[in-house]
Amino acid sequence: MAVRAARWSATHPWRAIVGWVVFVALCFGIGSMVGTNAVQGKDFWVGEAGAAEALLVDGDVPRPFVEKVLITSADEGPLDRRAGGRAAGELSDRMRSLPAVSDVGQPIWADDGTAVMVPVTMSVLGDSPAAKEQVPALLEQTAAVQAAHPDLKVAQTGDISRSVGLNRQTGGDLLTAEAITLPVTLAILFVVFGALLAAGIPVLLALTSFLAATGLYAFASHIFPDAGVSSVVLMMGMAVGVDYSLFYLKRVREERARSHGTLGREAAVELAAATSGHTILVSGFAVLVSLVGLYLADDVIFSSIATGSIIVVLVAMVSSLTVLPALLAKLGHRVDGRRKTWFGKGTGRFWPTLLRPAAKRPAATLAVGVLAMLALAVPALSIKLSVEGNDTFPQSVPEIAAFQRLTESFPAEGVVHTVVMETDPAHAPEAVRALENLSATAAGDPLFAKGADAEVRTSADGRISTVDLPIPFGANASEARESLDRLRGALAPAALGGVPSSGYFISGEVARAVDYVEHQSERTPWVVGFVLLLTFVMMVAAFRSVVMGLIGILLNMLSAAAAFGALVLVFQYLWDDLGMDSGGFITSRIPLILFVILFGLSMDYQIFVVSRIREGALRGLPTRQAIHDGITGSAGVVTSAAVVMVSVFISFTFVSLMEMKQIGFGLAVAVLLDAVVIRILILPSVMALLGDASWWPSRAEARARPAASGAVRGRAADAVDVR
């Protein structure tokens, strides 16, 4: 398939190039017109918390969106009561004039007199995207009051404004990441190829692949709603898009260099298609198989990541196998470069020197490499999972910073546990009294906030009643989890258990996080098992070797474990010493995301390197010689591809959201370890110890050796030499 596609593209370059441009334009244009279908709050409902939220919607008891405007002194000292009162009055008048506002409450002063809060209830109810569209109007009025009172600090916060602020911050961070990624990637590729034109082709194809995938993803989001994962899709698109083009382009240059320029452009492209093109197909499908496993997590975010990543990997594969051969055939020697680069000077002494321990003392090298990786993996045994919340979101977002100041002055306005009770309408008065008693009991408990206005809300038919119980802790504090356990295990059963024909559920930010982590823990074995099984099948099919399939799985698991250990070490233990804003935990989605993506990307290197080794074995080289020539012949391109990937992933550590930092850091460490420790030390050691058994049950490699003459062996050795 790869050869046929390359042959057609190389002989019809303009058709292939124009066809690709039209394809990208159509995908992006039509996708923009169709629009993206975003997730709704109900898409995240899981466990008991999800059941509570469903009851609120079913009973038409939506929680109103309340934005809170906090007024303090500019120096955060005592607040002048007159100045604060005037600002609060002006703000109230401005807010009441907005159609998006249904009510403005009376200003509430903090007990210590350092702040005044104005609650503003929006007219939109329930899980409605309209609230995000309307909240900027409220923020404008808050900004106007701030401008009129420069001696005060006037800040707005609330569920909707915080969400809008985070989206704004993330969008800016992604632009920063892109601004870092593109020039750094281009510079790395220029060093690799020694020609600006050759360096620009992979970057151009990666960007156009991402644009086309963005349009196709808009269509797909109407089946799998978009959870705002464009950053992960961009990361995947740049990583695999550049890598696939790099593998192909590097092989074309090798073939032309081997023939000393006598090989025609079309012939060089066809030879590259038969080797690197085939590898791209196999490794691409291995990545896709890994990503499909995310659907088994039964989670809207994982489904969204899987959908976007699958599309961008497919498009990157298509671009590498169609338009790239056309570009290479059309540009010819202009992508060869006029100077030798470090990666293009042949094997030299560098890679053979690194391989010497694995070749001479494979058992010792294997033991040292595995022990080092396992030592790095040890911190992962104490991994602590949680969900990011308002107490860990970046303080650079004004709405998040305002929330922190608000909860300091008004503890009852922070995190709440929401108790939802369903009962027979005839027993509705009893349910209300029971919820009021529960609220009174909680107010006297040190794990709950005091002085809160516990208003019980009831549906029109009397079937659903609910109350919010505030706590004076951040959502990720240990006391917050303790208060939830006490509420679910003791307080709620004691207060609500006696109401006839009733049932109750507890939701809230803490409950949603706890239930979400538990839900993921239940689904994780299914995802891991699926990825391991399908990866094994892909490796066996690619190399006709059960042993290589097992080696691939074990090495990928070792790489993943070491990456998890490094991640936990930095973000769970050393984050404070390193000056990072982290909650001291790993966000609950990270392990599955890293595991699946890492397994897919690691297969790129595994398949590329082992394919080079197998080429030598099929030409009659002894296994150890095939290992040496295959790894030294591919080490330059694998290393350069790894450097590109690491630079892409590292750029995402500059994103403010801790989840994106952790994804970028984890993938960067994993790729670095995979390319250096696994492929240079551990893989050759294992294969050297196994010898011909590496290819079991295939015997093609063993049969090729006796049939190969000395001259053939010499030509085979030359064939894998990289110039």
NORUR-V389207 format. One record per run of one state. SS is the DSSP state (helix for helix, strand for strand, loop for the rest). FROM is the first residue (numbers start at 1). TO is the last residue. If there is no record, write none. Layout:
# NORUR-V389207
SS&FROM&TO + SS&FROM&TO
This chain:
# NORUR-V389207
loop&1&1 + helix&2&11 + loop&12&12 + helix&13&34 + loop&35&37 + strand&38&38 + loop&39&40 + helix&41&44 + loop&45&46 + helix&47&58 + loop&59&63 + strand&64&73 + loop&74&80 + helix&81&96 + loop&97&100 + strand&101&104 + loop&105&107 + strand&108&109 + loop&110&114 + strand&115&125 + loop&126&129 + helix&130&148 + loop&149&151 + strand&152&157 + loop&158&158 + helix&159&193 + loop&194&195 + helix&196&220 + loop&221&225 + strand&226&226 + loop&227&229 + helix&230&258 + loop&259&264 + helix&265&297 + loop&298&299 + helix&300&321 + loop&322&322 + helix&323&335 + loop&336&341 + helix&342&344 + loop&345&349 + helix&350&360 + loop&361&361 + helix&362&382 + loop&383&384 + strand&385&386 + loop&387&397 + helix&398&409 + loop&410&410 + helix&411&413 + loop&414&415 + strand&416&423 + loop&424&424 + helix&425&443 + loop&444&456 + strand&457&458 + loop&459&463 + strand&464&470 + loop&471&477 + helix&478&496 + loop&497&501 + strand&502&508 + helix&509&543 + loop&544&544 + strand&545&545 + helix&546&573 + loop&574&585 + strand&586&587 + loop&588&589 + helix&590&618 + loop&619&622 + helix&623&654 + loop&655&657 + helix&658&695 + loop&696&696 + strand&697&697 + loop&698&699 + helix&700&707 + loop&708&709 + helix&710&719 + loop&720&723
